[in-house]
Amino acid sequence: MFALHPQLQRDCLLITDLPLSRVLLMNDCQYPWTILVPRRKNISEIIDMNQADQQQLWRESAWMSCALQQHCKPDKLNVAALGNKVPQLHIHHIARFKDDPAWPQPVWGKLPATAYSPTRGETEIAALRKLLEQQQCEREHDHQYNP
C-alpha cells in the first residue's frame, strides 16, 4: 500500500491526486514548487516502475509543467528527481525567476522555508488544481483526436 514519506508529509500541502501521482505543494512561498509522487510502493527510481507507469508519470509531469508555466509565467522551469534525502520517488517542479532569492543557484538549502499563510496556500492549491484538471482534459482530448 502507498504511503507518503514522512518528510514529504511534513514539508508539503496536498493539491490533488492524478491518475498515478499525488501532487503536493512545497510549503515554501519563496518559490512556486510542486512535487509529483507516484502512488506506488517501494519505488525510488523512475526505472523501477513498469513502462505504462513511466509513460503516465511523464504525462503528469508535462501537465504539472504546463500548469506552472500558465499560472506563474516563470523565467525557467526546473524539473528534477533527486531523492538524495527522501528515497521515495518524487519529481520536483519549480518555477524559477531571475529575481527569486536563490537565482541562479538551486533552491535546496539556500534559505529556510517560509510557509504559506493559510489563505495564500489555499489560493495556490485551488489555482493549481484547476489548471491540472484543465491540462488533463485538454491532453486527453488531444490524444483521442490527434494520435
N, C-alpha and C positions, 0 to 999 in steps of 0.2 A: 504494500500500500504506500502511496506517495505521502511524504511528509516534508514540509518546508524546513530547510536547515535553520537552526535557532538564530544564527547571525542574521540571515535574511529576514526572519520573523521580527527581530529586534529593530533592524535598520530601515525597514520599508513599510509602506502603506499599500494595501490591496487596491488595484484598479479593477481587474476583472479576470475571468478565465477565458482563454481562447480554446479552440478545439484540442490543442496539445498542451499549451503553456499557461501557467499562472503569470499574470502581468502585475508587476509591482512598481511603485514609485519610490525611489530612494528618498528618504525623509531628510533631504538637504536642499533647501530652497535656493542655494547659490548656483545650482546647475539643474536644468531640466534633464532628469536622469531616470530612465526606466530600466527594468530588468525583466527578461523572459526566463521562466524556469519551467522546462518541460516536466510535466507531471508523470514522471517515470521513476521507478525505484532504483537506487544504486547506480545512477548514471553520473559519470564525471567528465566524459568526453563526448563530443558530437558523434564520433565514430562508434561509440558504444550503443547507439540506437540503430534500429533497423532502418532500411532505406526509406520506407514510407514516412517514418517519423522524422528522419533527417530532412526530407523534402518539405514536410509540413513546418518544421522549425524555420527553414529558410523563408517560406511563405509568410509566416508570422513575424519574422524579423523584418521583412520588407514592409508589412503592414505597419509595424511599430515605427520603422524609419520614416515612412511617408506621413504617418500621424504626427510625429515630432517635427518634421520639416514644415508641415502645414500649420501646426499650432505655434511653433517658436520662430520659424524663419532663421535658423542658425547660420553662422558662417561656415561651420563644419559639423558633420555628424560623426561621432566616434562610436564604433560598434566593436565589442571585444568580448571574448570568452577567456578569462584569465584563470580563475579558480585556484590561485595560489594560497589564499586564506580560507576560502569556502569551497570544499571539494565538490559539492553538488553542482552539476552543470547549470550554468546560468549565463545569459548573454546580456551584457550591458549595452544600452543605447543612450548616449549622452549628447545633448545638443550643446555645441560649444560656440562661444562668441569671442571675438578678438578683445573684448573688454571684460571677459569674465575673470574672476580672481586668480585662476590658475593658468590662463593662456600664456604661452602655447604649451606649457607642460601638462602632463597627465593630472587628473583631478585627485587621484588617490593620495591621501596623506598631506596634501598641500595646506589645507586649513581644517580646523574642526568643523563638523557638520553643524548647520544651522537649521533646526527643524522648521517645517511649515507651521504656520498658525493653523488652527483647525479650519477656519473659513477658507484660507488660501489653499490648503491641502484638498479640501472637498471640491473647490472650484477646479483645480488642476485635474483631479481624478475624473470629475464629470466631463470635462472637455476632452481628455484623452480617451475615455471610454467611448464617447460619442464618435470621435474620429476613427477609432479602431473598428467600431461597428460599421461605419461607412466604408472603410477600407475593405473589410471582409465582403460586404455586399458588392462593391464595385469589382473587386478582383474575381469573385466567384462568377459574376455576370460576364466579365471579360473571358474567363476560362470557358464558360458554356458556349459563347458565341464566337470566340476567336481562338480556336485551338492552336 
